[in-house]
Amino acid sequence: MNAEFVWRVDEMPWNGTIVVVAHGNQPLRWAYLPDGATRFDVESAFTRGDRWYDPGDCQATIVKDAKMINRWRFTVEPAALTHT
């Protein structure tokens, strides 16, 4: 799937279906969840959008109309650094 995620840091809405990614207890980003998006889509889009220099344990939470409907943990691997 080529789901498009626009990761945001502003206040989260109370309607619609969103995905929130947190590190520890700190929410990092949220995005509206595209129809048909999978866990892999969420994790891939978040990893591409954020640069990490150490592995990071994150938690994704799906919220629909202010009610949690799914939650899982995943690890963001460090960005590959290239030297020229």
Helices and strands as residue ranges (DSSP letters): E 17-23, E 26-32, H 39-49, E 56-64, E 67-76
